Amino acid sequence: MSVVIITIFGVMMIGAAIFAVYSRSILSAIISSGVISLLASIIYILLAAPDVAMTEAAIGSGLTTVVFLLALRRIYAYAGSAGANDTDRKADSQDAAGSRSAEEALDD
């Protein structure tokens, strides 16, 4: 009976891995990665390896997922602030490079 349960969890892990690879959302991929580690820890419990299961749950599912989520939040925050600066730089460079037409320059 435990072989069937382990096989089901293994198939669920493969499905979560495929979802993580083909997901368009980075957040969904990170959460799917955490689910894979959580399923692995359940398999370790079924295989009578509680120490490995606790380590996998704490490090693989918990800590790694949190670190990825914090890194993602930091990337979004950096991209948001850099995007605002890039817009200002583009406007300044267009003015300095003479992006105005000759008619606009003559009107001034």
Secondary structure, 3 states (H helix, E strand, C coil): CHHHHHHHHHHHHHHHHHHHHHCCCHHHHHHHHHHHHHHHHHHHHHCCCHHHHHHHHHHHHHHHHHHHHHHHHHHHHHHHHHHHHHHHHHHHHHHHCCCCCHHHHHHC
